Amino acid sequence: MITDALRRISPQQREALVETYLRGRRYAEVAVGLGVPVGTLRSRVFYGLKALRLVLDEMGVEP
């Protein structure tokens, strides 16, 4: 179910969430790997979580 929800958010947000939340990598490490500033990565994670919550809500998943 979470895999389906992750597929429905933007690729940049998905990658940010997978690398930081699911793989537990540090923001600085992920940012370097993606070639973006840490602030950009933090924004992608923030908005990715918002988008993921919305998708899960649309799918009928309750917290």
N, C-alpha and C positions, 0 to 999 in steps of 0.2 A: 504494500500500500504506500509506504513512504517513497519507494522507488518510483512509483507512478506519479506521485505528487512532485518529486524532484524533477522529473522529466517535463513538468508543466511550467517551471520557472525558467528564467533566462539562463543561458549557458554560463555566463560570467558569475551570476549569483550561485548557481548550482556548484560550480567549481570551488568558489570561496567557501561555501558551507561544507562541502565534502572534505576539503583539505583541513579546515580549522576545527569543525565540530566532530566529524566522523573519524578523521585520521589523527586528530589531536595535535596538529602541527602548529607551531608558533606563527603569529601574524607576520613578524618580520621575515621569517623563513619563506612563508608562502608568497609574500609580496615580492621578494627578490626573484623567486621562481617564476612568477607571473609577469615580472617586469613592470610592476605598478607601485606607486607609493603606498605606504601602510595605511594612510588615510583613505585611499581609494578602496583598498581591500576591506577596511572596516565598514565603509558605506555599502559595499556589495553584500557583506554579511548582514548588516542591519536591514537593508531592503529585501534581501533574500529571505530572511526570517519572516518579515511581514508578508511577503508574497506566498511563502510556504504555508503560513497560517491561514491565509485566505483560500488557497487551493484545498487544504485539508478541510476547511469549513464547508467549501462547496461540495466536497466529496462525502460530507456527512460524518466526518470524524470528530468526535468530541474530546476535549482535553482530559 
